[in-house]
Amino acid sequence: MKSALITRVASASAVALLAVGAVPALAQTSYVYGDFASPSEPRTEGSVKPWLQALEEASNGTITTDYIGAGAVVTARNTLQSLTDGLVDGALVAAIYQPSELPVSSLLVNIGAQMTDTLASTGALTEALMLGCPECRAELEAYNVQTLGSWAMPSYSLLCREPVQSLADAQGLRIRSSGHMVTLAQAIGATPINLTITETFEALQRNQADCTFGSIVWLDSLSLGDVVRNIVRVDAGAVVTTSMFNVRRDLWQEMDEATRQVFLDTVPTAVANNAFAYIEADERVLAEGYNLVTPDADLAEAIRAQAERDIASAVAVAQAAGVANAQEIVDNFLPLYQRWHDLTRGVETAEAFEELLRTEVYARIPADF
């Protein structure tokens, strides 16, 4: 699987570069991507590492890359500082852990309960960040981040030590929650616990938490399946990443046009591979014998009702943080999400999703991006 992905990424990159003409000699560029993810996270082997190899191959080796993962340099909470200080040249920006620094990105995080379709969410976020939300880009650029592509996790479930089926079952549970899922936990009568991804296993193992909102793939990639066996399909929406594929802005500004084009030509494949890496990983985990729980109507309805209330709350939080046009940003984004929901109906492969991304987003990027 890994070698096939890498071959496809490199081939797609070569085709894209041929489409824009022969690439002149590029300036030598070193690009280091830092990550707090576990090496077993689907995004690592399925997207990020193949993208780095594609950058090297498409540039004929003038772009050299390195991957430093597992939190060796970048943690979930210090990503912005690492990019601002130049410790790394690219990294996943997790606004969910830095709401005060990134109030615009956090606005999109806080309406994540609306984003139950990972392809639609990824496409809409990428289009918004690249083309339609100047406030989003300006906020990231202030921290030395040139965004090139976004991502949204598949819709979260409840991963629990014991089965949870009804609203009564949820009362008093301690649920690891972040972003918009804090209010979802409260809406079902649970107590939200604020932990990072990397702190979650220990909390569940030590009975300090009963459940976590999270991606099904975490049962494997974070070994949560060793301590929880119940998947409650509450469809809690996505945690979104406004900038997963990016470059330090000062490095981007130093690059010649041809080098920038290599990044722009290779990244749609990486964005598409990343989304499908998680879709396929979820499918594999679901086949591993976990207890799948379909929530009763009262539990599902409590989640949906709170998701609608969260839109107004997210706008109010952003306005209080100084985002004057927060309502406008949301009003622009939700129809964009619906547009991508319609565009991605019937899209069943990474190749088809990549083609949509190229047509709908990357082909429209202005020359002075």
C-alpha positions in Angstrom: 0.0 0.0 0.0 2.7 2.5 1.0 4.8 1.9 -2.2 1.7 2.2 -4.4 0.7 5.5 -2.8 4.2 6.9 -3.2 4.3 5.8 -6.9 0.9 7.4 -7.6 1.9 10.6 -5.9 5.1 10.9 -7.8 3.4 10.1 -11.1 0.6 12.6 -10.5 3.2 15.2 -9.7 5.2 14.6 -12.8 2.1 14.9 -15.0 1.1 18.1 -13.3 4.5 19.6 -13.8 4.5 18.6 -17.5 1.2 20.4 -17.8 2.8 23.7 -16.9 5.8 23.1 -19.0 9.4 22.1 -18.3 10.6 23.2 -14.9 13.7 25.4 -15.0 16.6 24.7 -12.7 15.2 25.2 -9.2 17.0 26.8 -6.2 18.1 24.3 -3.6 15.4 24.1 -0.9 15.4 22.2 2.4 11.9 21.4 3.8 11.5 19.8 7.3 8.0 18.7 8.3 7.4 18.3 12.0 4.5 16.3 13.4 3.1 15.3 16.8 1.4 12.3 15.3 2.1 8.7 16.1 4.0 7.0 13.3 1.0 4.7 12.9 -1.4 7.5 12.2 -2.8 7.1 8.6 -1.8 10.6 7.7 1.9 9.8 8.3 2.4 6.9 5.9 -0.6 7.5 3.7 -0.1 11.2 2.9 2.7 13.2 4.5 5.6 11.0 3.8 4.5 10.2 0.2 4.1 14.0 -0.3 7.6 14.7 0.9 9.0 12.0 -1.5 6.9 13.5 -4.3 8.4 16.9 -3.6 11.9 15.5 -4.0 11.1 13.5 -7.1 9.1 16.3 -8.9 11.9 18.8 -8.2 14.7 16.4 -9.4 16.2 16.5 -5.9 16.5 20.2 -5.6 13.9 20.1 -2.8 15.2 17.9 0.0 12.9 16.9 2.8 12.9 15.4 6.2 10.1 14.2 8.5 10.4 14.5 12.3 7.4 12.9 14.0 6.1 11.5 17.2 6.3 14.9 18.9 10.1 15.0 18.8 10.0 18.7 17.9 6.4 19.7 17.4 3.7 19.0 19.9 -0.1 19.6 19.6 0.2 22.8 21.5 3.5 24.4 20.2 2.9 24.1 16.4 2.6 27.8 15.8 5.6 28.7 17.8 7.7 26.0 16.0 6.8 27.5 12.7 7.2 31.1 13.8 10.7 30.3 15.2 11.7 28.3 12.2 12.2 25.0 14.1 10.4 23.3 11.3 9.2 24.3 7.8 5.8 22.7 7.8 3.4 21.1 10.4 -0.2 20.4 11.0 -1.7 23.5 12.7 -4.2 22.3 15.3 -6.3 25.4 16.0 -8.3 23.4 18.5 -5.4 23.6 20.9 -4.6 27.3 20.2 -8.0 29.1 20.2 -6.7 32.4 21.5 -4.0 32.7 18.8 -6.3 31.5 16.0 -9.8 32.8 16.6 -10.8 32.7 12.9 -9.6 29.1 12.5 -11.3 28.3 15.8 -14.6 29.6 14.5 -14.4 26.9 11.8 -13.4 24.3 14.4 -16.3 25.3 16.6 -18.9 24.7 13.9 -17.4 21.2 13.2 -20.6 19.4 14.3 -22.0 20.5 10.9 -19.2 18.7 9.1 -20.2 15.1 9.1 -18.8 14.3 5.6 -15.0 14.2 5.5 -14.6 14.8 1.8 -17.0 17.7 1.7 -15.3 19.2 4.8 -11.8 18.8 3.4 -12.8 20.3 0.0 -14.7 23.2 1.5 -12.0 24.0 4.1 -9.3 23.9 1.4 -11.2 26.1 -0.9 -12.0 28.6 1.8 -8.4 28.8 3.0 -6.9 29.0 -0.4 -9.5 31.2 -2.2 -12.4 32.4 -0.1 -11.4 33.4 3.4 -8.7 36.2 3.4 -9.2 36.5 7.2 -8.2 32.8 7.6 -5.1 33.2 5.6 -4.1 36.5 7.2 -4.4 35.0 10.6 -2.1 32.1 9.7 0.4 34.3 7.9 0.8 36.4 11.1 2.3 33.2 12.6 4.6 32.6 9.6 2.3 30.0 8.0 1.6 29.8 4.3 -1.3 27.4 4.0 -1.5 25.0 1.0 -4.2 22.5 2.1 -6.7 21.6 4.8 -8.3 18.5 6.3 -11.1 17.4 8.4 -11.3 14.1 10.3 -14.1 11.7 9.5 -17.1 12.3 11.7 -16.4 11.5 15.4 -18.0 8.7 17.3 -18.0 8.0 21.1 -15.3 5.5 22.0 -16.3 4.1 25.4 -15.3 1.6 28.0 -18.9 0.5 28.4 -21.8 0.6 25.9 -23.7 3.9 25.8 -27.0 3.7 23.9 -29.5 6.1 25.5 -29.4 9.6 26.8 -29.9 8.1 30.3 -26.7 6.0 29.8 -24.7 9.2 29.1 -25.6 11.0 32.3 -22.6 11.7 34.4 -20.0 10.1 32.1 -16.6 11.7 31.9 -15.9 12.3 28.2 -12.7 13.5 26.7 -13.8 16.4 24.6 -12.3 19.3 22.7 -13.6 22.0 20.4 -17.3 21.8 19.6 -17.5 18.4 21.3 -17.3 20.1 24.7 -20.9 21.4 24.3 -22.0 18.1 22.8 -20.8 16.3 26.0 -22.6 18.8 28.2 -25.8 18.5 26.0 -26.0 14.7 26.7 -25.5 15.2 30.5 -21.8 14.2 30.6 -18.8 16.0 32.0 -16.2 17.1 29.3 -12.6 16.5 30.1 -10.0 18.6 28.2 -7.1 16.4 27.1 -4.9 16.2 24.1 -4.9 13.2 21.8 -1.7 11.9 23.3 -3.1 12.1 26.9 -6.3 10.1 26.1 -5.0 6.5 26.4 -3.8 6.9 29.9 -7.0 8.7 31.0 -9.1 5.8 29.7 -6.7 3.2 31.0 -6.7 4.7 34.5 -10.5 5.1 34.5 -10.1 8.9 34.6 -12.4 9.0 31.6 -15.3 6.8 30.5 -15.3 7.8 26.8 -13.7 10.0 24.3 -15.1 11.7 21.3 -12.8 10.6 18.5 -12.0 9.0 15.2 -12.6 5.3 14.9 -9.0 4.8 13.6 -7.7 5.9 17.0 -8.6 2.4 18.3 -5.7 1.2 16.3 -3.4 4.1 15.8 -3.4 5.3 19.4 -4.0 1.7 20.8 -7.3 2.9 22.4 -8.8 -0.5 21.4 -6.7 -1.9 24.3 -8.9 -0.1 26.8 -12.2 0.6 25.0 -14.3 -1.8 22.9 -17.5 0.1 22.2 -18.1 2.4 19.3 -21.2 4.6 19.7 -22.0 6.0 16.2 -23.3 9.5 17.3 -22.0 11.3 14.2 -20.6 14.1 16.2 -19.0 15.9 13.3 -15.4 16.6 12.5 -12.4 18.2 14.2 -11.0 20.3 11.4 -7.4 21.4 10.5 -7.3 24.6 8.7 -3.7 24.1 7.6 -2.2 20.7 7.5 -0.1 21.1 4.3 1.9 24.3 4.6 5.2 26.1 4.4 6.9 28.6 6.7 5.8 31.9 5.1 9.3 33.4 5.1 10.6 30.3 3.4 7.8 30.5 0.8 8.6 34.1 0.1 12.2 33.1 -0.5 11.3 30.4 -3.0 11.4 31.1 -6.8 8.2 30.6 -8.7 9.1 27.2 -10.1 9.8 25.8 -6.6 6.5 27.1 -5.3 4.8 25.5 -8.3 6.2 22.1 -7.3 4.5 22.4 -3.9 1.2 23.5 -5.4 1.3 20.7 -8.0 2.0 17.9 -5.6 -0.2 19.0 -2.7 -3.7 18.1 -4.1 -2.6 14.4 -4.3 -1.5 14.6 -0.6 -4.8 16.2 0.5 -6.8 13.6 -1.3 -4.7 10.7 0.0 -5.0 12.0 3.5 -8.8 12.0 3.5 -9.0 8.5 2.0 -6.3 7.1 4.3 -8.7 7.8 7.2 -11.8 6.6 5.4 -10.0 3.3 4.6 -8.5 3.0 8.1 -11.9 3.4 9.7 -13.3 0.6 7.5 -10.5 -1.7 8.5 -11.1 -1.0 12.2 -14.8 -1.5 11.9 -14.1 -5.0 10.7 -12.0 -5.9 13.8 -14.9 -7.0 16.0 -15.7 -4.0 18.1 -19.1 -3.5 19.6 -20.9 -1.1 17.3 -23.7 0.7 19.1 -26.5 2.6 17.3 -27.6 5.3 19.7 -31.3 5.6 20.6 -33.2 8.5 19.1 -33.0 10.6 22.3 -29.2 10.5 22.3 -28.9 11.2 18.6 -31.4 14.1 18.8 -29.6 15.7 21.7 -26.4 15.7 19.6 -28.1 17.2 16.5 -30.0 19.9 18.5 -26.8 21.0 20.2 -25.0 21.1 16.9 -27.5 23.6 15.6 -27.2 25.8 18.7 -23.4 25.7 18.4 -23.4 27.8 15.3 -24.6 30.9 17.1 -22.4 30.1 20.0 -19.3 29.8 17.8 -20.1 33.1 16.2 -20.5 34.8 19.6 -17.1 33.3 20.8 -15.4 34.5 17.7 -16.9 38.0 18.0 -15.8 38.2 21.6 -12.3 37.3 20.4 -12.2 40.1 17.9 -13.5 38.5 14.7 -15.8 41.3 13.6 -17.2 39.5 10.6 -17.6 36.1 12.2 -21.2 35.7 11.1 -20.2 36.5 7.5 -17.5 33.9 7.6 -20.0 31.2 8.8 -22.6 32.3 6.3 -20.1 31.9 3.5 -18.7 28.6 4.7 -21.8 26.6 5.3 -23.1 26.9 1.7 -19.5 26.1 0.5 -19.7 22.9 2.6 -23.0 22.0 1.0 -21.5 22.6 -2.4 -18.7 20.2 -1.7 -21.2 17.7 -0.2 -22.9 17.7 -3.6 -19.6 17.7 -5.6 -18.3 14.6 -3.7 -21.4 12.5 -4.0 -20.3 9.3 -5.8 -16.6 10.1 -5.3 -15.1 6.8 -4.1 -11.4 7.1 -4.8 -8.6 9.3 -3.9 -7.9 9.9 -7.6 -11.4 11.2 -8.2 -11.2 13.5 -5.2 -7.8 14.8 -6.2 -9.2 15.7 -9.7 -12.0 17.7 -8.0 -9.5 19.5 -5.8 -7.3 20.4 -8.8 -10.3 21.6 -10.8 -12.2 23.4 -8.1 -9.4 24.9 -6.1 -5.8 24.6 -7.3 -6.5 25.6 -10.9 -7.9 28.8 -9.6 -5.1 29.9 -7.4 -3.8 33.4 -8.5 -0.2 33.7 -9.8 0.8 35.9 -6.8 -0.4 33.4 -4.2 
